[in-house]
Amino acid sequence: MRVLLVGGGGREHALARALARDPEVTELHAVPGNPGIAALATLHGGDVLDGTAVSDLAGRLGADLVVVGPEAPLVAGVADAVRSKGIACFGPGAEAARIEGSKAFAKEIMAAAGVPTALARICDTADEVEEALDAYGPPYVVKDDALAAGKGVVVTRDRDVAVAHAMACRRVVIEEFLDGPEVSLFAVCDGVSVVPMLPAQDFKRLRDGDDGPNTGGMGAYAPLEWLSAGFVEEVVDVVLRPCVDELRRRGSPFIGLLYAGLALGEQGVRVIEFNARFGDPETQPLLELLETPLAGVLLAAAKGRLDRAEPLRWRSGAAVAVVMAADGYPQAPRKDDTVHGLADAEALDEVVVLQAGTALSDDGEIVTAGGRVLAVTATGVSVAEARERAYAGVGCISFDGARWRTDIAGGSADAGQ
């Protein structure tokens, strides 16, 4: 099987590792990839937002499957362009991807499907913003309606901060604050069938103790042994399948990875957000635990045959990912700092360093090229062992201004909003 992977972040590096392990994959290509992915796949240049360019590349390569990793190409309709050429594609079309691309659209889908979520108001003017903030009170939750690379949400008790964020966006969704720990649940979907993965938990805030601004995620771990029995089945029945059914009813079947960000409060499970692709950084620990060959599962979903695919199997134990970010992240990350110690970290037992914001310098050195630079990921017989190994890996690596949280998977279920 020839596979073309679209994207070049830490999530795509994790996907590339899982796809490369699949014995059915004979060729793995990536556009644009990154230095870590280059060790696993043939890299190609190109604009990942250009559906015609991506589909033409897939055709020239004779790709049997295209996997679109990031949200921006999905919202831009790249999966539609690939499928229009008769090539199997894992990733929702532009209309279905609006469940991530527009917070307002996601609320509309949830309302139609009867999915529990926070009360919310969609605001286009300053007056509407002020009225919504009055209605819900602090902590204020203000979400950019459009894609914002994981940094479009502000949760604050400072009204001036909430107003400033709202005014910086063209349109916002302001909603009530949801209490309780957060959980991420991914599901592979083919427009009809829904196959859940293991629940995971990520850590959104920049600093220890869930302090500081929201980020795209500073680390994650799985499995979550503190969840109640039946949790996954409940979320599939109450959240994921109703949304997939509603999108199909509207003529926009969801074919790809549907990610539900959930709050577990006193009122039960409620949806914080949806993503239309594998989430970062939860993908990194999840795919290190996955035993089922990945390419076959994704191809079955792309072809509408998920009900006939091999069931997902998971290795025993746990996995933890710790993100190493650049100085200045998330507002203005510095770049071009040389990364040292990657080989030392990967020489440790059960440690893999997944590259996200990296590039090659003119002299062939790995340098920082984005906000979240690396996700140091480790497995172990328990969360504690995996965590210890991941932080041992972090200790081997250095670059100027590197920052990371020290409390990822540290024992509390309460990873805040």
C-alpha positions in Angstrom: 0.0 0.0 0.0 1.3 3.5 -0.9 0.4 6.1 1.6 0.7 9.9 1.4 0.6 11.7 4.7 -0.3 15.4 4.6 1.2 17.6 7.4 4.5 18.2 9.2 3.9 18.4 13.0 4.2 16.1 16.0 0.9 14.5 15.3 2.1 13.6 11.8 5.4 12.2 13.1 3.4 9.9 15.4 1.2 8.9 12.4 4.2 8.3 10.3 5.7 6.0 12.9 2.5 4.0 13.2 2.0 3.8 9.4 5.6 2.7 8.9 5.1 -0.1 11.3 2.2 -1.5 9.3 3.5 -4.4 7.1 0.9 -3.5 4.4 2.6 -0.1 3.8 5.2 -0.5 1.0 5.8 3.2 0.4 5.3 6.1 2.8 5.4 9.7 1.5 4.7 13.0 3.3 4.1 16.6 2.3 5.8 18.6 3.7 6.9 16.4 6.6 9.7 17.4 9.0 13.2 16.2 9.8 11.8 13.5 12.1 9.3 12.2 9.5 12.2 12.2 6.9 13.7 9.2 8.6 10.4 7.2 7.8 9.0 8.7 4.6 10.0 10.3 1.3 9.3 14.1 1.7 7.7 16.3 -1.0 7.4 20.0 -1.2 4.0 21.7 -1.8 1.2 23.8 -0.4 -0.9 21.5 1.9 -3.8 24.0 1.6 -4.0 23.5 -2.2 -6.3 20.6 -2.8 -5.4 20.4 -6.5 -1.7 20.2 -5.7 -2.1 17.5 -3.0 -4.4 15.4 -5.2 -2.1 15.7 -8.2 0.8 14.6 -6.0 -1.2 11.6 -4.8 -2.0 10.7 -8.3 1.6 10.9 -9.5 2.7 8.7 -6.6 0.0 6.2 -7.2 -1.2 6.6 -3.6 -3.7 4.0 -2.4 -4.5 6.2 0.7 -4.1 9.8 1.6 -4.1 10.7 5.3 -4.7 14.4 6.0 -3.3 15.3 9.4 -3.9 19.0 10.2 -7.1 20.9 10.5 -6.4 23.7 8.1 -6.2 21.5 4.9 -9.3 19.7 6.0 -11.3 22.9 6.4 -9.8 24.1 3.1 -11.3 21.0 1.3 -8.2 19.0 0.6 -9.9 15.7 1.3 -12.7 16.6 -1.1 -10.1 17.3 -3.8 -8.4 14.0 -3.2 -11.6 12.0 -3.2 -12.7 13.7 -6.5 -9.8 12.0 -8.1 -11.0 8.6 -7.0 -8.3 8.2 -4.3 -9.2 7.0 -0.9 -8.7 9.7 1.7 -8.8 9.6 5.5 -10.1 13.0 6.5 -13.5 14.7 6.4 -14.6 17.0 3.6 -14.8 20.7 4.1 -18.4 20.8 5.2 -18.0 18.0 7.8 -14.7 19.6 9.0 -16.6 22.7 9.9 -17.4 20.9 13.2 -13.8 22.1 14.1 -13.5 25.0 11.7 -16.5 26.9 13.2 -17.4 26.7 16.9 -20.9 28.1 16.0 -21.4 25.3 13.5 -20.4 22.7 16.1 -23.0 24.1 18.5 -25.6 23.9 15.7 -24.8 20.3 15.1 -24.9 19.4 18.8 -28.2 21.2 19.2 -29.7 19.2 16.3 -28.3 16.0 17.6 -29.2 16.5 21.2 -25.6 16.3 22.4 -24.9 17.8 25.8 -22.7 20.9 25.8 -22.3 24.3 27.5 -24.8 27.0 27.0 -23.4 29.5 24.5 -24.1 32.7 22.6 -22.6 33.6 19.2 -21.4 37.2 19.1 -20.6 39.4 16.2 -20.7 42.8 17.9 -19.3 44.4 21.0 -22.7 44.8 22.5 -23.4 41.1 22.0 -20.1 40.3 23.7 -20.9 42.4 26.7 -24.4 40.8 27.1 -23.0 37.3 26.8 -20.4 38.0 29.4 -23.1 39.4 31.7 -25.2 36.3 31.2 -22.6 33.7 32.0 -20.3 35.5 34.4 -16.8 34.5 35.4 -14.8 32.4 34.7 -15.4 33.8 31.2 -15.0 31.4 28.2 -14.4 33.2 24.9 -13.7 31.1 21.8 -12.7 32.4 18.4 -15.2 31.0 16.0 -12.5 30.2 13.4 -9.4 28.0 13.4 -6.7 29.4 15.7 -4.1 26.6 15.9 -5.3 25.6 19.4 -4.8 29.1 20.8 -8.2 30.7 20.1 -9.8 30.0 23.5 -9.4 32.3 26.5 -10.7 31.2 30.0 -10.3 34.0 32.5 -11.8 35.8 35.4 -10.5 39.1 34.1 -13.3 40.7 32.1 -11.0 43.1 30.3 -8.9 40.1 29.0 -12.1 38.4 27.9 -13.3 41.5 26.0 -9.9 42.1 24.4 -9.8 38.6 23.1 -13.3 38.8 21.7 -12.6 42.1 20.0 -9.5 40.6 18.3 -11.7 37.9 16.6 -14.1 38.5 13.8 -16.7 36.3 15.5 -16.7 34.6 18.9 -18.7 32.0 20.9 -19.1 32.9 24.5 -20.2 30.1 26.8 -20.7 29.0 30.3 -17.7 27.6 32.1 -17.7 23.8 32.4 -16.2 22.4 35.6 -14.6 19.1 36.3 -11.6 17.2 34.7 -11.3 17.1 30.9 -10.9 14.0 28.8 -10.2 13.5 25.1 -11.9 10.7 23.2 -10.9 10.0 19.6 -13.0 7.9 17.2 -12.3 6.6 13.7 -15.4 7.1 11.5 -16.4 6.2 8.0 -19.6 8.3 7.9 -21.7 5.6 9.6 -19.6 3.4 11.9 -17.8 4.9 14.9 -14.8 3.1 16.4 -13.5 4.7 19.6 -9.9 4.8 20.7 -8.6 4.9 24.3 -9.5 8.0 26.3 -6.6 10.3 26.9 -6.0 13.6 28.8 -4.0 16.6 27.7 -2.8 19.6 29.6 -3.7 22.8 27.8 -2.2 25.5 30.0 1.4 26.6 29.5 2.7 26.3 33.1 2.5 23.9 36.0 -0.7 23.7 38.0 -2.7 24.6 34.9 -1.5 28.2 35.1 -0.9 30.6 32.2 -2.5 30.9 28.7 -4.1 28.1 26.8 -1.8 26.4 24.3 -2.2 23.6 21.7 -1.3 21.2 24.6 1.8 20.8 26.7 1.6 17.0 27.2 -0.8 14.1 27.4 -1.1 10.5 28.7 -3.2 7.4 28.3 -5.0 5.3 29.5 -7.1 7.0 32.2 -7.6 4.4 34.9 -9.7 6.7 37.0 -12.5 6.8 34.5 -15.7 4.9 35.4 -16.6 1.6 33.6 -18.8 2.3 30.6 -17.4 5.8 30.0 -16.4 5.1 26.4 -19.7 3.5 25.5 -21.6 6.4 27.0 -19.6 9.0 25.0 -20.1 7.0 21.7 -23.8 6.7 22.3 -24.5 10.2 23.6 -21.9 12.3 21.8 -20.0 10.8 18.8 -22.6 8.7 17.1 -25.4 11.3 17.2 -23.0 13.9 15.6 -21.9 11.5 12.9 -25.6 10.6 12.2 -26.5 14.3 12.0 -23.7 15.1 9.6 -24.7 12.2 7.4 -28.3 13.3 7.5 -27.1 16.7 6.2 -25.3 15.1 3.3 -21.8 15.6 4.8 -20.7 12.3 6.1 -17.8 12.5 8.5 -15.0 10.2 7.2 -11.9 10.6 9.4 -11.0 11.1 13.0 -13.6 12.8 15.2 -12.1 14.1 18.5 -14.4 15.1 21.4 -13.0 17.3 24.1 -15.2 16.5 27.1 -15.7 18.0 30.6 -16.8 15.6 33.4 -18.7 17.8 35.8 -21.5 17.4 38.2 -24.0 17.5 35.4 -22.3 14.6 33.6 -20.4 14.5 30.4 -20.6 17.6 28.2 -18.7 18.6 25.1 -16.2 21.4 25.2 -15.2 21.2 21.6 -14.8 18.9 18.6 -11.7 18.5 16.4 -11.9 16.9 12.9 -8.5 15.2 13.1 -6.1 13.4 15.4 -5.4 15.7 18.3 -2.0 16.9 19.3 -0.4 15.9 21.7 -2.8 13.0 22.6 -2.0 11.3 19.3 1.6 10.7 20.4 0.9 8.5 23.4 -2.1 6.8 21.9 -0.3 5.6 18.8 2.6 4.3 20.8 0.1 2.1 22.5 -1.8 1.0 19.4 -1.0 -2.6 18.3 -3.5 -2.9 15.4 -1.8 -2.0 12.0 -3.0 1.6 11.4 -3.0 1.9 7.6 -5.6 -0.9 7.3 -8.0 0.8 9.7 -7.7 4.2 8.1 -8.2 2.7 4.6 -11.3 0.8 5.8 -12.7 4.1 7.1 -11.8 5.9 3.9 -13.7 3.3 1.9 -16.7 3.0 4.1 -15.8 -0.5 5.3 -15.0 0.2 9.0 -17.5 -2.4 10.1 -15.3 -5.0 8.5 -12.0 -3.7 9.7 -9.8 -5.4 12.3 -10.7 -4.4 15.8 -8.4 -2.0 17.6 -6.0 -3.7 20.0 -3.8 -2.0 22.6 -0.6 -2.9 24.3 -0.7 -3.2 28.0 0.7 -0.4 30.1 0.7 3.4 29.6 2.2 6.2 27.6 3.1 9.8 28.5 4.1 12.6 26.2 5.8 15.8 27.5 6.0 18.8 25.1 9.1 20.9 24.9 8.2 24.3 23.6 10.1 27.3 22.4 10.7 30.4 24.5 7.9 32.9 23.8 5.3 30.2 23.1 2.3 30.5 22.5 2.4 34.3 21.6 5.7 34.7 19.7 8.0 31.6 19.8 11.6 32.1 19.0 13.1 30.0 16.2 16.4 28.8 14.8 17.9 27.5 18.1 19.9 24.3 17.7 18.4 21.2 19.4 20.9 19.0 21.3 20.6 15.6 22.8 18.0 13.9 20.6 20.0 10.8 20.1 20.7 10.5 23.8 17.0 10.7 24.6 16.1 8.1 22.0 18.8 5.7 23.3 16.8 5.4 26.6 14.4 2.5 27.1 10.9 3.0 25.6 11.5 6.7 24.7 10.8 8.2 21.3 11.2 11.9 20.5 8.4 13.1 18.1 9.4 16.2 16.2 6.9 19.0 15.6 8.3 22.5 15.2 11.7 21.5 13.8 13.7 22.2 10.7 17.2 21.5 9.3 19.7 24.3 9.3 22.0 25.0 6.4 24.7 22.9 8.1 22.3 20.0 8.8 21.5 20.6 12.4 18.0 20.2 13.9 16.8 23.7 14.9 13.6 25.0 16.4 11.0 26.2 13.9 7.7 26.5 15.8 6.1 26.8 19.2 5.8 23.2 20.3 9.2 21.8 19.2 9.1 18.2 20.5 6.9 15.7 22.2 9.1 13.4 24.3 7.0 10.2 24.5 7.6 7.1 26.6 5.8 3.9 27.4 5.9 1.8 30.6 4.0 -0.8 32.6 2.2 2.1 34.4 1.6 5.8 34.0 4.2 6.4 36.7 6.9 4.5 34.9 6.1 6.0 31.5 6.2 9.5 33.1 9.5 8.8 34.7 10.9 7.7 31.3 9.5 10.6 29.4 11.0 13.2 31.8 14.3 11.3 31.6 14.2 11.9 27.9 13.4 15.6 28.4 16.5 15.8 30.6 18.7 14.7 27.8 17.5 17.4 25.4 18.4 21.1 25.4 17.9 24.2 23.2 18.0 27.8 24.2 14.8 29.0 25.9 13.3 25.5 26.1 10.3 25.3 28.4 8.1 22.4 29.5 5.7 21.5 32.3 6.9 19.3 35.1 3.5 18.0 36.2 2.2 16.1 33.1 0.4 12.9 34.3 1.4 13.8 37.8 -1.5 12.1 39.5 -4.4 14.6 39.4 -7.2 14.0 37.0 -8.0 17.7 37.0 -6.3 19.1 33.8 -8.1 22.4 33.6 -9.7 24.2 30.7 
